[in-house]
Amino acid sequence: MREDYDFSKGKRGAVIATPGKKRITIYLDADVIDSFQKQAEQKGVGYQTLINAALREASSKEPVTLDALRRVIREELHAA
């Protein structure tokens, strides 16, 4: 092993970039993380994978409009 190493041209971060992924910092409530970690352990996958899937599903849904909300309320009141 050498006594000295030259890190002057070194770069911080992952050695191999993951294609299609972007590293961010996000703060989530502890109970949310705990819930995803428990689900991940049961399913045998990573908790970040589950969080990513939940965010993808939520972002792919159409936003609730006032007209859509009124329609749903009318349908529910009519059914009751």
Backbone as XML, in Angstrom:
<?xml version="1.0"?>
<chain id="A" units="angstrom">
  <residue number="1" name="MET">
    <atom name="N" x="0.831" y="-1.172" z="0.000"/>
    <atom name="CA" x="0.000" y="0.000" z="0.000"/>
    <atom name="C" x="0.883" y="1.246" z="0.000"/>
  </residue>
  <residue number="2" name="ARG">
    <atom name="N" x="0.476" y="2.261" z="-0.730"/>
    <atom name="CA" x="1.256" y="3.502" z="-0.792"/>
    <atom name="C" x="1.134" y="4.284" z="0.509"/>
  </residue>
  <residue number="3" name="GLU">
    <atom name="N" x="2.102" y="5.125" z="0.727"/>
    <atom name="CA" x="2.036" y="6.000" z="1.893"/>
    <atom name="C" x="1.198" y="7.233" z="1.593"/>
  </residue>
  <residue number="4" name="ASP">
    <atom name="N" x="1.241" y="7.706" z="0.335"/>
    <atom name="CA" x="0.497" y="8.899" z="-0.057"/>
    <atom name="C" x="-0.370" y="8.602" z="-1.279"/>
  </residue>
  <residue number="5" name="TYR">
    <atom name="N" x="-1.556" y="9.168" z="-1.274"/>
    <atom name="CA" x="-2.469" y="9.048" z="-2.412"/>
    <atom name="C" x="-2.845" y="10.450" z="-2.867"/>
  </residue>
  <residue number="6" name="ASP">
    <atom name="N" x="-3.038" y="10.634" z="-4.163"/>
    <atom name="CA" x="-3.401" y="11.929" z="-4.722"/>
    <atom name="C" x="-4.893" y="11.948" z="-5.019"/>
  </residue>
  <residue number="7" name="PHE">
    <atom name="N" x="-5.652" y="12.661" z="-4.208"/>
    <atom name="CA" x="-7.089" y="12.773" z="-4.404"/>
    <atom name="C" x="-7.466" y="14.139" z="-4.981"/>
  </residue>
  <residue number="8" name="SER">
    <atom name="N" x="-6.514" y="14.864" z="-5.522"/>
    <atom name="CA" x="-6.783" y="16.215" z="-6.013"/>
    <atom name="C" x="-7.772" y="16.223" z="-7.184"/>
  </residue>
  <residue number="9" name="LYS">
    <atom name="N" x="-7.860" y="15.133" z="-7.926"/>
    <atom name="CA" x="-8.792" y="15.070" z="-9.056"/>
    <atom name="C" x="-10.013" y="14.196" z="-8.729"/>
  </residue>
  <residue number="10" name="GLY">
    <atom name="N" x="-10.175" y="13.861" z="-7.463"/>
    <atom name="CA" x="-11.301" y="13.029" z="-7.041"/>
    <atom name="C" x="-12.611" y="13.800" z="-7.070"/>
  </residue>
  <residue number="11" name="LYS">
    <atom name="N" x="-13.702" y="13.070" z="-7.236"/>
    <atom name="CA" x="-15.032" y="13.668" z="-7.251"/>
    <atom name="C" x="-15.881" y="13.014" z="-6.180"/>
  </residue>
  <residue number="12" name="ARG">
    <atom name="N" x="-16.769" y="13.793" z="-5.583"/>
    <atom name="CA" x="-17.674" y="13.272" z="-4.567"/>
    <atom name="C" x="-18.874" y="12.620" z="-5.227"/>
  </residue>
  <residue number="13" name="GLY">
    <atom name="N" x="-19.501" y="11.715" z="-4.518"/>
    <atom name="CA" x="-20.727" y="11.103" z="-5.008"/>
    <atom name="C" x="-20.532" y="9.642" z="-5.348"/>
  </residue>
  <residue number="14" name="ALA">
    <atom name="N" x="-21.576" y="9.081" z="-5.942"/>
    <atom name="CA" x="-21.553" y="7.672" z="-6.302"/>
    <atom name="C" x="-20.498" y="7.414" z="-7.367"/>
  </residue>
  <residue number="15" name="VAL">
    <atom name="N" x="-19.838" y="6.295" z="-7.266"/>
    <atom name="CA" x="-18.819" y="5.921" z="-8.237"/>
    <atom name="C" x="-19.463" y="5.648" z="-9.590"/>
  </residue>
  <residue number="16" name="ILE">
    <atom name="N" x="-20.590" y="4.930" z="-9.571"/>
    <atom name="CA" x="-21.313" y="4.617" z="-10.792"/>
    <atom name="C" x="-22.694" y="5.262" z="-10.692"/>
  </residue>
  <residue number="17" name="ALA">
    <atom name="N" x="-22.989" y="6.139" z="-11.626"/>
    <atom name="CA" x="-24.294" y="6.802" z="-11.622"/>
    <atom name="C" x="-25.392" y="5.802" z="-11.976"/>
  </residue>
  <residue number="18" name="THR">
    <atom name="N" x="-26.548" y="5.950" z="-11.341"/>
    <atom name="CA" x="-27.692" y="5.095" z="-11.641"/>
    <atom name="C" x="-28.521" y="5.780" z="-12.715"/>
  </residue>
  <residue number="19" name="PRO">
    <atom name="N" x="-28.635" y="5.169" z="-13.895"/>
    <atom name="CA" x="-29.394" y="5.809" z="-14.973"/>
    <atom name="C" x="-30.864" y="5.998" z="-14.598"/>
  </residue>
  <residue number="20" name="GLY">
    <atom name="N" x="-31.393" y="7.160" z="-14.922"/>
    <atom name="CA" x="-32.799" y="7.433" z="-14.663"/>
    <atom name="C" x="-33.105" y="7.831" z="-13.227"/>
  </residue>
  <residue number="21" name="LYS">
    <atom name="N" x="-32.100" y="7.897" z="-12.392"/>
    <atom name="CA" x="-32.309" y="8.257" z="-10.990"/>
    <atom name="C" x="-31.604" y="9.588" z="-10.707"/>
  </residue>
  <residue number="22" name="LYS">
    <atom name="N" x="-32.142" y="10.321" z="-9.747"/>
    <atom name="CA" x="-31.539" y="11.584" z="-9.343"/>
    <atom name="C" x="-31.498" y="11.624" z="-7.827"/>
  </residue>
  <residue number="23" name="ARG">
    <atom name="N" x="-30.340" y="11.909" z="-7.288"/>
    <atom name="CA" x="-30.174" y="11.957" z="-5.832"/>
    <atom name="C" x="-30.680" y="13.306" z="-5.315"/>
  </residue>
  <residue number="24" name="ILE">
    <atom name="N" x="-31.565" y="13.237" z="-4.297"/>
    <atom name="CA" x="-32.081" y="14.445" z="-3.656"/>
    <atom name="C" x="-32.057" y="14.244" z="-2.149"/>
  </residue>
  <residue number="25" name="THR">
    <atom name="N" x="-32.274" y="15.319" z="-1.435"/>
    <atom name="CA" x="-32.459" y="15.232" z="0.008"/>
    <atom name="C" x="-33.884" y="15.666" z="0.292"/>
  </residue>
  <residue number="26" name="ILE">
    <atom name="N" x="-34.615" y="14.852" z="1.048"/>
    <atom name="CA" x="-36.008" y="15.151" z="1.361"/>
    <atom name="C" x="-36.243" y="14.771" z="2.821"/>
  </residue>
  <residue number="27" name="TYR">
    <atom name="N" x="-37.004" y="15.592" z="3.512"/>
    <atom name="CA" x="-37.333" y="15.312" z="4.904"/>
    <atom name="C" x="-38.769" y="14.803" z="4.981"/>
  </residue>
  <residue number="28" name="LEU">
    <atom name="N" x="-38.930" y="13.614" z="5.536"/>
    <atom name="CA" x="-40.244" y="13.010" z="5.719"/>
    <atom name="C" x="-40.453" y="12.724" z="7.198"/>
  </residue>
  <residue number="29" name="ASP">
    <atom name="N" x="-41.702" y="12.682" z="7.612"/>
    <atom name="CA" x="-42.006" y="12.370" z="9.013"/>
    <atom name="C" x="-41.554" y="10.957" z="9.344"/>
  </residue>
  <residue number="30" name="ALA">
    <atom name="N" x="-41.110" y="10.785" z="10.573"/>
    <atom name="CA" x="-40.577" y="9.493" z="11.010"/>
    <atom name="C" x="-41.606" y="8.370" z="10.875"/>
  </residue>
  <residue number="31" name="ASP">
    <atom name="N" x="-42.874" y="8.679" z="11.181"/>
    <atom name="CA" x="-43.900" y="7.632" z="11.090"/>
    <atom name="C" x="-44.134" y="7.194" z="9.644"/>
  </residue>
  <residue number="32" name="VAL">
    <atom name="N" x="-43.963" y="8.109" z="8.698"/>
    <atom name="CA" x="-44.112" y="7.770" z="7.280"/>
    <atom name="C" x="-42.989" y="6.825" z="6.862"/>
  </residue>
  <residue number="33" name="ILE">
    <atom name="N" x="-41.768" y="7.167" z="7.241"/>
    <atom name="CA" x="-40.614" y="6.316" z="6.911"/>
    <atom name="C" x="-40.780" y="4.938" z="7.561"/>
  </residue>
  <residue number="34" name="ASP">
    <atom name="N" x="-41.175" y="4.923" z="8.838"/>
    <atom name="CA" x="-41.364" y="3.643" z="9.541"/>
    <atom name="C" x="-42.385" y="2.768" z="8.822"/>
  </residue>
  <residue number="35" name="SER">
    <atom name="N" x="-43.475" y="3.375" z="8.389"/>
    <atom name="CA" x="-44.517" y="2.632" z="7.692"/>
    <atom name="C" x="-43.991" y="2.013" z="6.398"/>
  </residue>
  <residue number="36" name="PHE">
    <atom name="N" x="-43.269" y="2.807" z="5.614"/>
    <atom name="CA" x="-42.715" y="2.287" z="4.364"/>
    <atom name="C" x="-41.653" y="1.217" z="4.625"/>
  </residue>
  <residue number="37" name="GLN">
    <atom name="N" x="-40.873" y="1.388" z="5.675"/>
    <atom name="CA" x="-39.857" y="0.387" z="5.990"/>
    <atom name="C" x="-40.499" y="-0.946" z="6.395"/>
  </residue>
  <residue number="38" name="LYS">
    <atom name="N" x="-41.586" y="-0.887" z="7.158"/>
    <atom name="CA" x="-42.291" y="-2.111" z="7.547"/>
    <atom name="C" x="-42.889" y="-2.806" z="6.329"/>
  </residue>
  <residue number="39" name="GLN">
    <atom name="N" x="-43.527" y="-2.018" z="5.460"/>
    <atom name="CA" x="-44.093" y="-2.591" z="4.231"/>
    <atom name="C" x="-43.004" y="-3.207" z="3.368"/>
  </residue>
  <residue number="40" name="ALA">
    <atom name="N" x="-41.879" y="-2.512" z="3.271"/>
    <atom name="CA" x="-40.769" y="-2.986" z="2.443"/>
    <atom name="C" x="-40.211" y="-4.297" z="2.975"/>
  </residue>
  <residue number="41" name="GLU">
    <atom name="N" x="-40.107" y="-4.397" z="4.286"/>
    <atom name="CA" x="-39.590" y="-5.629" z="4.894"/>
    <atom name="C" x="-40.516" y="-6.803" z="4.608"/>
  </residue>
  <residue number="42" name="GLN">
    <atom name="N" x="-41.826" y="-6.564" z="4.691"/>
    <atom name="CA" x="-42.796" y="-7.621" z="4.412"/>
    <atom name="C" x="-42.757" y="-8.057" z="2.947"/>
  </residue>
  <residue number="43" name="LYS">
    <atom name="N" x="-42.540" y="-7.097" z="2.051"/>
    <atom name="CA" x="-42.556" y="-7.394" z="0.615"/>
    <atom name="C" x="-41.187" y="-7.793" z="0.076"/>
  </residue>
  <residue number="44" name="GLY">
    <atom name="N" x="-40.158" y="-7.576" z="0.873"/>
    <atom name="CA" x="-38.812" y="-7.937" z="0.439"/>
    <atom name="C" x="-38.233" y="-6.994" z="-0.601"/>
  </residue>
  <residue number="45" name="VAL">
    <atom name="N" x="-38.599" y="-5.722" z="-0.510"/>
    <atom name="CA" x="-38.057" y="-4.702" z="-1.416"/>
    <atom name="C" x="-37.538" y="-3.539" z="-0.578"/>
  </residue>
  <residue number="46" name="GLY">
    <atom name="N" x="-36.906" y="-2.593" z="-1.226"/>
    <atom name="CA" x="-36.396" y="-1.424" z="-0.522"/>
    <atom name="C" x="-37.497" y="-0.416" z="-0.224"/>
  </residue>
  <residue number="47" name="TYR">
    <atom name="N" x="-37.392" y="0.258" z="0.896"/>
    <atom name="CA" x="-38.428" y="1.223" z="1.260"/>
    <atom name="C" x="-38.437" y="2.418" z="0.319"/>
  </residue>
  <residue number="48" name="GLN">
    <atom name="N" x="-37.273" y="2.790" z="-0.211"/>
    <atom name="CA" x="-37.233" y="3.909" z="-1.154"/>
    <atom name="C" x="-37.942" y="3.539" z="-2.457"/>
  </residue>
  <residue number="49" name="THR">
    <atom name="N" x="-37.882" y="2.271" z="-2.824"/>
    <atom name="CA" x="-38.600" y="1.795" z="-4.005"/>
    <atom name="C" x="-40.103" y="1.947" z="-3.800"/>
  </residue>
  <residue number="50" name="LEU">
    <atom name="N" x="-40.582" y="1.630" z="-2.602"/>
    <atom name="CA" x="-42.010" y="1.785" z="-2.307"/>
    <atom name="C" x="-42.427" y="3.247" z="-2.287"/>
  </residue>
  <residue number="51" name="ILE">
    <atom name="N" x="-41.596" y="4.098" z="-1.715"/>
    <atom name="CA" x="-41.899" y="5.529" z="-1.693"/>
    <atom name="C" x="-41.962" y="6.050" z="-3.131"/>
  </residue>
  <residue number="52" name="ASN">
    <atom name="N" x="-41.009" y="5.641" z="-3.959"/>
    <atom name="CA" x="-40.978" y="6.057" z="-5.361"/>
    <atom name="C" x="-42.256" y="5.617" z="-6.077"/>
  </residue>
  <residue number="53" name="ALA">
    <atom name="N" x="-42.691" y="4.378" z="-5.833"/>
    <atom name="CA" x="-43.907" y="3.863" z="-6.471"/>
    <atom name="C" x="-45.138" y="4.648" z="-6.012"/>
  </residue>
  <residue number="54" name="ALA">
    <atom name="N" x="-45.200" y="4.977" z="-4.722"/>
    <atom name="CA" x="-46.337" y="5.731" z="-4.194"/>
    <atom name="C" x="-46.375" y="7.137" z="-4.791"/>
  </residue>
  <residue number="55" name="LEU">
    <atom name="N" x="-45.210" y="7.763" z="-4.908"/>
    <atom name="CA" x="-45.151" y="9.099" z="-5.502"/>
    <atom name="C" x="-45.514" y="9.060" z="-6.980"/>
  </residue>
  <residue number="56" name="ARG">
    <atom name="N" x="-45.051" y="8.027" z="-7.680"/>
    <atom name="CA" x="-45.377" y="7.890" z="-9.107"/>
    <atom name="C" x="-46.884" y="7.720" z="-9.295"/>
  </residue>
  <residue number="57" name="GLU">
    <atom name="N" x="-47.494" y="6.878" z="-8.466"/>
    <atom name="CA" x="-48.943" y="6.662" z="-8.571"/>
    <atom name="C" x="-49.710" y="7.945" z="-8.274"/>
  </residue>
  <residue number="58" name="ALA">
    <atom name="N" x="-49.311" y="8.649" z="-7.226"/>
    <atom name="CA" x="-49.995" y="9.882" z="-6.849"/>
    <atom name="C" x="-49.832" y="10.962" z="-7.914"/>
  </residue>
  <residue number="59" name="SER">
    <atom name="N" x="-48.676" y="11.029" z="-8.537"/>
    <atom name="CA" x="-48.443" y="12.076" z="-9.528"/>
    <atom name="C" x="-49.093" y="11.762" z="-10.869"/>
  </residue>
  <residue number="60" name="SER">
    <atom name="N" x="-49.457" y="10.500" z="-11.107"/>
    <atom name="CA" x="-50.074" y="10.138" z="-12.383"/>
    <atom name="C" x="-51.583" y="10.333" z="-12.372"/>
  </residue>
  <residue number="61" name="LYS">
    <atom name="N" x="-52.155" y="10.505" z="-11.208"/>
    <atom name="CA" x="-53.602" y="10.702" z="-11.113"/>
    <atom name="C" x="-53.967" y="12.124" z="-11.507"/>
  </residue>
  <residue number="62" name="GLU">
    <atom name="N" x="-55.130" y="12.233" z="-12.109"/>
    <atom name="CA" x="-55.605" y="13.556" z="-12.479"/>
    <atom name="C" x="-56.002" y="14.317" z="-11.221"/>
  </residue>
  <residue number="63" name="PRO">
    <atom name="N" x="-55.744" y="15.612" z="-11.207"/>
    <atom name="CA" x="-56.139" y="16.391" z="-10.025"/>
    <atom name="C" x="-57.661" y="16.428" z="-9.898"/>
  </residue>
  <residue number="64" name="VAL">
    <atom name="N" x="-58.142" y="16.499" z="-8.669"/>
    <atom name="CA" x="-59.581" y="16.548" z="-8.423"/>
    <atom name="C" x="-60.064" y="17.963" z="-8.723"/>
  </residue>
  <residue number="65" name="THR">
    <atom name="N" x="-61.006" y="18.046" z="-9.641"/>
    <atom name="CA" x="-61.586" y="19.346" z="-9.973"/>
    <atom name="C" x="-62.844" y="19.550" z="-9.151"/>
  </residue>
  <residue number="66" name="LEU">
    <atom name="N" x="-63.299" y="20.765" z="-9.087"/>
    <atom name="CA" x="-64.517" y="21.087" z="-8.350"/>
    <atom name="C" x="-65.716" y="20.366" z="-8.967"/>
  </residue>
  <residue number="67" name="ASP">
    <atom name="N" x="-65.767" y="20.316" z="-10.291"/>
    <atom name="CA" x="-66.868" y="19.612" z="-10.963"/>
    <atom name="C" x="-66.863" y="18.123" z="-10.640"/>
  </residue>
  <residue number="68" name="ALA">
    <atom name="N" x="-65.686" y="17.512" z="-10.644"/>
    <atom name="CA" x="-65.589" y="16.083" z="-10.331"/>
    <atom name="C" x="-66.011" y="15.828" z="-8.883"/>
  </residue>
  <residue number="69" name="LEU">
    <atom name="N" x="-65.599" y="16.686" z="-7.982"/>
    <atom name="CA" x="-65.966" y="16.546" z="-6.576"/>
    <atom name="C" x="-67.475" y="16.662" z="-6.399"/>
  </residue>
  <residue number="70" name="ARG">
    <atom name="N" x="-68.090" y="17.632" z="-7.075"/>
    <atom name="CA" x="-69.550" y="17.792" z="-6.994"/>
    <atom name="C" x="-70.268" y="16.554" z="-7.527"/>
  </residue>
  <residue number="71" name="ARG">
    <atom name="N" x="-69.770" y="16.004" z="-8.632"/>
    <atom name="CA" x="-70.379" y="14.813" z="-9.227"/>
    <atom name="C" x="-70.333" y="13.638" z="-8.248"/>
  </residue>
  <residue number="72" name="VAL">
    <atom name="N" x="-69.185" y="13.440" z="-7.624"/>
    <atom name="CA" x="-69.036" y="12.337" z="-6.674"/>
    <atom name="C" x="-69.960" y="12.528" z="-5.476"/>
  </residue>
  <residue number="73" name="ILE">
    <atom name="N" x="-70.057" y="13.736" z="-4.981"/>
    <atom name="CA" x="-70.935" y="14.008" z="-3.830"/>
    <atom name="C" x="-72.388" y="13.741" z="-4.207"/>
  </residue>
  <residue number="74" name="ARG">
    <atom name="N" x="-72.803" y="14.199" z="-5.414"/>
    <atom name="CA" x="-74.176" y="13.941" z="-5.870"/>
    <atom name="C" x="-74.460" y="12.443" z="-5.965"/>
  </residue>
  <residue number="75" name="GLU">
    <atom name="N" x="-73.487" y="11.701" z="-6.531"/>
    <atom name="CA" x="-73.659" y="10.243" z="-6.670"/>
    <atom name="C" x="-73.781" y="9.568" z="-5.307"/>
  </residue>
  <residue number="76" name="GLU">
    <atom name="N" x="-72.950" y="9.988" z="-4.360"/>
    <atom name="CA" x="-73.001" y="9.393" z="-3.028"/>
    <atom name="C" x="-74.273" y="9.744" z="-2.289"/>
  </residue>
  <residue number="77" name="LEU">
    <atom name="N" x="-74.735" y="10.996" z="-2.427"/>
    <atom name="CA" x="-75.980" y="11.397" z="-1.772"/>
    <atom name="C" x="-77.167" y="10.673" z="-2.389"/>
  </residue>
  <residue number="78" name="HIS">
    <atom name="N" x="-77.152" y="10.494" z="-3.694"/>
    <atom name="CA" x="-78.223" y="9.795" z="-4.383"/>
    <atom name="C" x="-78.272" y="8.321" z="-3.950"/>
  </residue>
  <residue number="79" name="ALA">
    <atom name="N" x="-77.096" y="7.719" z="-3.767"/>
    <atom name="CA" x="-77.029" y="6.314" z="-3.355"/>
    <atom name="C" x="-77.514" y="6.118" z="-1.924"/>
  </residue>
  <residue number="80" name="ALA">
    <atom name="N" x="-77.358" y="7.152" z="-1.089"/>
    <atom name="CA" x="-77.768" y="7.043" z="0.322"/>
    <atom name="C" x="-79.225" y="7.292" z="0.405"/>
  </residue>
</chain>
